[in-house]
């Protein structure tokens, strides 16, 4: 039995489909009863509950030999944050997996995760990585770059209705984006390929492109003549601070855009992976 936590999100959907296609026996933990019903319709055993609830997690991991964590608290609202989800919930999941004699845990982390990363998501993912590495479980850590689908949606949200593509910052900094299907394929390989056990694997896209280039591609794909609007860096920096009390997820998005527009977030082809 494989437990997937985060099986209904941007990554979770393709991942569930790929595992079903491989004939895997799946259980998924979700907070949404509607999502649970949809999962059950595909033959997945669904457990409704909150990853932050210890009793729910204990019940979810029982009888599983593999646990996959595809959760994140980056874009959620109040009470849900990278600290609460990407660190604390993952640490609790590691402990529950260990207590339930789970053999292998796969953690979807973030490319470049470290204790000193400017983004809280990456710092909290790194803390979860450390807990998993030291747990005694067999483990695989998958570190993808930014999801192409997430930023395609943010930049191109208004294009279908004739609006402008929205670029965050100057838009000329090379960024690596990866498709969620590639990440899902990597997680599936980690499930079945024992050579990927006890390894950290970076998953990167084929090209480094800028926000401006992505906006141009989206505009061309919709055959739109719409202009591109830029959200200035100074506005993003202000929003990343001022929005924290009332819209913490929006503030994190603004901070992420600043980092992606001003930091080295490019790669040069597939990154090396290893122990």
N, C-alpha and C positions, 0 to 999 in steps of 0.2 A: 504494500500500500504506500502510495506517495501522497503526502500532504502538501498542498499549495496554499500558502498564505499570500493573498494579493492576486487571486486568480481571475479577477473581473476587471482589472485595470487595463491601461494601454498595452502593457506587456503581458499581463495575465491571460487575456483572451486568446492571443495567438499561441501562447505557451500551452494552455489547456488543449487547444485543438491539435497541436503537434503531438502531445503526449497521448491523446485519445487515438490518434492515427497510428501510434506505435503499440497500441494495445495495452497501455498502462492502466492499472487500477488506481483511481484518483479519489482523493477527498479534498475538499476546498473549504477554507474558513472565510466567511464573508459576514459583514454586518447587515447586509441588505437582503430581506426575505424574497424580494423579486428576483434578485440575482441568483439566490439559492434555488428558486424554482426553475430558472433557465438552465442552471448547471445540472440539476437533477434530470431535466429533459434530455440531456446528452449522456446520461449514465454516470455522472459524477456524484459521489456522495457529498452532500453539502451540509456544513455545520454553520448555524447562524449564531454569531456572537462577536464580541469585541476582542481584538488581539491584546488589548490592555488588561483584560480580565484573566487572572491566573487560572481560575477553574475552567474557563472556556478553552484556554490554551492546553491545559492538561488533558482535557477530553479530546481535543482535536489531534494531538500527537499520539494518543494511545493506539498501539497496534501498527504504527507506521515504521517502515525501515528507512525511508528517505523523506526529508523535509526540505521544501523549497520556500525561501522567503523572497517574495517579489514586492514587498510593501515599501511605501515611502510616505512621509508626512510633509512633503514639500509644498504641495499646492492645496492643502486642506485648510479649513478655517480654525476658529478659536478652539483651544484645548487639544488640537492635533498639530504637532510640530515635529521637525526632525529629531529633537531631543526625546520627545515622547514615543515616537514610532521607530525611527531609524536606529536609535541607540537603545532606549529602555525596552521597547517591545521586542526587539531582536535579541537582546540579552536574556530576557525572560523566555523567549522561544528556545534559545540555546540550552538554557537550564532545564526546561521541560523536556526537550529532546534527549538530553543526557539521562534524566531520570527515567525516561520511557525506553531506554536502551535502543534509541534510534541509531542506525549505523552511519548515516551520511547526511550532512546538511549542506545545502547550496544556498549561498547568500548573494543576492544581486546587489552589488555595491555601486560605486561610481568611479569613473576613471580619474586617477590622480588623488583619490581619497588620502587624507593625511591629517595629523593632529593640528597642523598649522594652516590648513587650507582656508582661504577667505570666506568660503561658503559653509554655513552651518551644516547643510546636508552632507557634505563631504567629510566634515569633522565627525559627525555622528555615525556615518557609515563606517569610518575608520575605527571608532570605538567598538562597534559591533563586530568588525573583522577581528579585532584583538581578542574579544571574548570568545569568538568561534575558534580561532587558532589555538587558544589555550584550553579548550574545553575537554579534549580527549576524544572528541568525535572525529570521524573522517569528515573532511570539509572540502568544498570548492568555493572560491570567491570569484564571481564574475564582475568585472569592472567595465561597463560600457561607457562610451562618451555620450554626449547629449542626444536624446531621442529626436530623430528627424521629424517624426509625426507631431511631437509636442510643439516644436517651434514653427512647423508649417502651419499648424492651427492658429498659433498666436499671431504670426505675421500675416497670414492670408485670410483671417476670419471675415473681413469685410468685403473681400473680392467677389464672392458669389452675388452679393446684392449691389454691386457696382461701386463699392467704396474703394479706398486706397489700401495698398499694402502698407503695413506698419513696421518700420525698422526701429530697433531700440539702440539709441546712441548713434555714433557716426556710421556704423555698419560696414567698416572696411577692414575689420580684424579677422584673419582666417580662423575658422572654427571647424572642428571635426564633429560631424553628425553621423549617427548610425541608425539604421532602420530597426524597428522592434522585431521584425521577423528574423533578422540576423542574431539578435540577442536571444530570442526564444530558441533558435537552433543551437546556440551555444549552451544554453541551460539544459536542453534535451541531451546534448552530447555529454554534459557533466553527469547526468543521471546514469547513462549506460556505459560510458567509457571509463574504466577503472584507472587509466593513465591520467585522467584529469582529477583524480582524488588528491587531496592535500596540495592543491595548486591554486595560485592566483592567476587568472587569465584576463588580459585586457582585450576588449572587443571594440574595434574602431571601424569607422566607415572608410570607403575607398578614397574619398577626396576631402580636402579642407576647403571650405567655401566661406564667404562672408555673408552677413545678414543681407547686404545689398544684392549679392548674387542670388541668394535664395529668394528674395522678394522678386527679382527679375524673372526667375524661373517660374514662380507661381503666377505672376502676371501673364507671362507668355502662355502658360498651360491653360489659363482661363480665357485666352484670346481677348484680354482686357487692355484697354488703353489707359487704365487708371494710373494716377500718379503714385509715388511712394512718399509717405509721410514719415518723418523722423521724430522720435521722442528724444529730446536733447539729453546729453549725459548729466547736465546739472539737475534736470528735472528728475531723472531716474535716481540720482544720489539722494535728492531731497525726499522723494517718495519712499525710498528704502528705509528712511528713518522716521518720517512723519506718519507713515501709514501703519507702523507697527502696532500701536495700541488698538486701532479700530479694524484693520484689515491685514493681519500678519502674513497671510499667504501672498497677498498682493505685494507687500513689502519685500518678501523673499524673492518673488519674481523680478522685482525691480533691481534688487541687489545682484541676482544672477545675471541679468542683462548687463549691468555695469561690469561685472567680472569678465563676462564673455566678450565685451567690447574693448576691454583694456588690458587683458592678461593673455599669456601664452596658452591658448587652448587648442592649438593645432597639433597635428601629428604628421609624421612622415611615413605613411604606410602602416601596415599592421605592427602594433607594438609587441615587443617580446613578452613572453609569459614564462613563469617558472615557479619553483618551490617557494 
